[in-house]
Amino acid sequence: MGTDEDRQTRRPGAREDFVRDTWYPVLESKRLGRRPVGLTRLGRRLVLWRDAQGRPVAQEAACPHRGADLSRGRVVDGCLECPYHGLRFAVDGACVRVPCDGDARPIRADLRVKGYVVREGLGLVWLWWGEEREELPPLPWSQELPEAGAGACTATLTWNVPFARVMEGNLDLHHFPFAHRRWAPGMGTLLDPYTARLEGDVIHTRGVLREDDGKPWNGRSGFVAEIRVLFPHVVLLHFGELTRAMAVATPIDAENTWVVFRYRSGLPLLGGLVAWFLVRTEVRLIQPEDYALLRDSEPRHPAREDFHLVRADAGIALWYRLYERRLEAQRRTLPLAPAPTAASG
């Protein structure tokens, strides 16, 4: 038996322990223009910028010279220039210019900035968090998630809520008639039928919120929701035949999470307006209520043993089972934080 301290340090998320070998979205593509962008994701302070061909580059933001924030610099001739002393770094992280030494003096080989592999897709910049491979997997559900553009609307949120708690909320169907009673008065509280199953790394849940009239579901009444989660962080929701929504969560650090969500409507002519209305409703009405409840839930970094789950939490239980197993496997075989890749591309 371990001590209380041992158990605490092994709790998922109590340290900066993030699921590896995963593509995480870190920024909307439209937010990355000519100027570098600084942000924190996965416990790392990063700088994102575009090379001469317009491709995204992700590197650690601290200049290896003396630690200046490279996101305050500029892009010159396809390289990132430090704002403090003008050192320039190429896409592969190598320093290619040290102004104070002049162009004739050789540049020391260890003067380089660490980089991460990034790709663009679905209107987002995705970062690979894991070991380098000869061939990386495709972006998650790239054929199923709603694309940006006409008929779609996207929003992002930064929450002071740990990653696992955010994902827990994404799988919760039966909170709606209580947490959001102002916007859904009279919604039924009985979640029946409800199913949750695991296929590989995909959690499938489907449920109907309806009145508890003591009768079997008639196949028509109530609010029907279908949620699929590609572990650890991609959520796909279907509302009828024409509307899809996604939510993807990325840890900022152990205590905070960045969430991007998007609605897309296939309604002819009015699809974009419908998507905009749904996103605005989420941002202004629904998400603030979810945020307050999740932010104040205790403990902030739970394990399954902290809960007394009910039948309607079956999807949440499946997610936590995967999460705990994956982190435990990582802790046995890998260092706590992965070494960044040498280049991005």
N, C-alpha and C positions, 0 to 999 in steps of 0.2 A: 504494500500500500504506500502511495506517495503522500507527501505532506500537502497541506493546503496550498502552499506556495507552488509546489510541483504541479498540482492540478490546475492552478490558475495560469501558469505559464504555458500549459498545453491546451488551453481553451482556444478554439478556432478564432482567429482574428485578434487575440490579445496582444500579439506582436504583429509586425508588418509581414504577414504571411499571406501571400496571394496565390491563387490557383495558377499554375504555370502551364506552359505549352498551349497558350490561348491567345487569340487575337482580341485586343481590347480597343474600342474606339476611344480616341483621346481629344478629338476636336472636329468641329464641322469644317468641311473643305472650304466653304465660302469664307471662313474666318481667317484663313491662311493666305495672305496676299504677298506683296513684295517685302513687307517688313517681318522680321522674326517675331515669333510669339512665344512668350514664356508661360509655363504652366507646371503644375504638379500633378503627376499621375503615378499610381503604384509606388508611392513613397519616394519618388525621384523628382527633383527639380529639372525640368527639360526645357530645351529650346527647339522649336519647330521653325523651319524655313524652307523656301523653295530654291532648287538649283537653277542653273541656266536654262534647263529644258522644262522648268515648271514642276518638276517632281518633288514631292515632299521629302524632307530630311528631318530626322529626330536625333538629337544629341543631348548629352548632359549639359546643363546650363552653365556650370562653373568652368571658367577658363582654366586650363591646366597650368597656366603660368602663375597667376596669383589669385585665382578664384573669382574674378569679376563675373558678373551676370552677362552671359553672351546674348541673352534676349534683348538687351539694351543696345546691342550693336546693329550692324547693317550688313546687307549682302552686297558684295563687290566682286565683279567678274566671276560669278558663280561660286564664291567662297564666303564664309561667315567671318566678319571682321569684329574683333573684340573692341568694345567701346573705350577701354581703359588705356591700352598701349598699342592698339592697332594690329595685333597678331591676327593672321588669317588662317582659317581652317577649311580644308576641302571636304567634299562629301564623305570621303572615307575616314575623316577625323584627323588626317595628317596636317601638321602645321606647314604652311607653304610660304609664309613671310613673317619675319621678325624685323620690323622697321629699325629698331635701335641698333641692330647688328649689321644692317645693310644687306644687299642682295648677294654679295660675294662670300659671306661667311656661311658655312654649312649649318643646317638646322639640326639640332639634336633629335634623334629618332623617337625618344620617349615623350616629346612635346606634342601630344595628340589628345584629342577630345574623344571620349567614349560615345559610341553611337548605338542606335537601335534600328532594327528593320521595321519599316513602315510601308503600308500600301493604302491606296485610296479606293473606295467603293461605297456605293449607297449614299454618296454625298458626305462621307466621313473619312477622316484619317484614322487608320487602325495601326496599332503598335503590337508587334509580336513580343510577348513576355514568356521567354523560355530559352531552351538550349538552341544553339544554331543547328540547322539541319541542311543537308544538301538540297532537299525540296520541302518547302513549307506547305502546310495544308491550305486550301482555299479559305477565303473569308467565310465566316459562319453564315449559313443559310442565305447565301448571296442571291439565290434564285427565288427565295420565298419571302424575304423581308420586303416591305414596301419601299420602292425607290423614291428618291427626292424628285422634285420637279412638279409639273402640272398635276393637279389633283391631290397634292400632298402638302402637309404643313408639319414643320419640325420645331421642337423646343428643347432646351436643355436646362437642367436644374443642378445646383450644387447643394447637397444636403449634409448637415452635421449629424449624419447617421452612418454607422458602420455598414460595410457592404452586405454582410449576411442579413442584417435586419431589413435592408432595402429589398433584397431578393425574397425574403419571407413575406413582405407586404405585397410583392408582385403576384404571389401565389394564393393570396387570401381572398376567397370569394365571399365568405359569410359575414365580413365586417360591414359590407356596403349599407344595408338597411339601418345600421346603427351609427356608424361613423359619418355617414352622409345623409342622414335622415332629412335634413333641410332641403336637399335637392332631389330626393326620391321618396316623398311621403307615400306611405301605404305600400311600399315594396314588401313582398313576403319575406319572412325570416327563416322558413324551412328550406334547407338545402337538400332537395331530394327530387329526382335522383342525383347522385354525385359519384363520379368515378375518378380514380387517379391510378396511373400505371407508369412503369418505367420501361423504356425500350432503349437499350444502350445508354447514351448520355442525354436522352430526351424524356422529359416528364410530360405526360399528357393528362390534362384534367378537363373535366366537363361537368357542369352542374346547372341546376335550375333552382332559382330562388322563387318560392311561391308561398301562398297561404297554407297554413297547417289546418286543412279541412278534414283530416283523417282518411282521405281517399288517395288511391294511387294517382300519379300524374296522368293527366288526360292527353299529354303530347302537344298541348297548345298554350296553356296558361303559363304565367310566370316569366321571369327574366332568365334567358338561356345564355350562358357564357362558356366559351371554349378557350382554354389557355394552354399553350405549349411552351416549355422552357428548354432551350438547348443549354445544358450545363456548361459553365456555371452562371451565365449572365444575360443570355439573349431570350427575350420574351416575345412571343407572337400571339396576338389575340384576333379573333374573328367575331365580327358583329354582323350577322346576316351574310348575304351573298356579295354585297358591294363594298363593305367597309372593313379594312384591316388596320391594325395598330401594332406598333412594336415599342418595346422599351428595352434599352441596353444599359447596364450599369458597369461603371469602371471605378475601382477604388482610387481615391485621391491619396489617401494614406489610411492608417488603421482606424481612424475615427470619422472620416468624411468620404462621400461618394459623389461622383459625377454621373448624372443620368441623362440620356438622350432618348426622347420618345417622339414618335411620328404617327400621324394618322394619314391614311390615304383612302379616298372615296372614288369608286368607279362610276358614280352618278354622272350621267352625261351633262355637260355644260356647267353644272353646279358643283362638281366634285371638289374643286379647290376651295370654294366657299364653305362647303360642309366640313372639310378637313380643318380649315382655319377655325371654324366655330367650335369643333370638338376639342382642338388643342387649347383654345382660349378658355374653354370651360374647365379643362384639366388644370391649367396653370392658375387660374383665378379662384376656382371653387373647390375642386376635388383634392388636388395635390397638397395645398396648405393644410387641410385637415389630416391627411395621411402623414404628412411630415411631422406635425406636432405630436401625434400619437407614437410614431416610431422613434422620434428623437428622445422622448421621455420614457420609453420602455426600459425596464431593467430585467436582467443585467444587459449592458450594452453589447457584450460579446458572449452570447449564450451558446450553450451546447444543448443537445436534445434532452439531456438529463435535467435541465432547468425547467422544462415544460411539462405540463400535463395535457397532452394533446387530445383532441376529440376527433371523431370520424371526419369532420369537415376539414381537418388539417392534414389529411393524408398526403397531399401534394407537398406541403411544407416539410413533412417528415421525410419524404423521399429526397428532397433537396438537401436537407441537413445530413442525411446519411451519406450521400455522395460527397458532400463538402468535407465532412470529417474524415472520410476514408482517403480522399485525395490529399488533404493536407498532411495526414499522418504518413502516407506513403512518401510524400515529399520530404518530410522531416527525417525519415529514415535514410534517404538516399542522396539528398541534395543539401547544400548550404542554405541558410535562411533566405538570403537574397541572391538572385541569379546574377552572374557576371554579365554586363551588357555586351552586345555584339560589337565587333570592331568597326562595322560600317553599317550604313542604312541604305535602303534601296527598294 
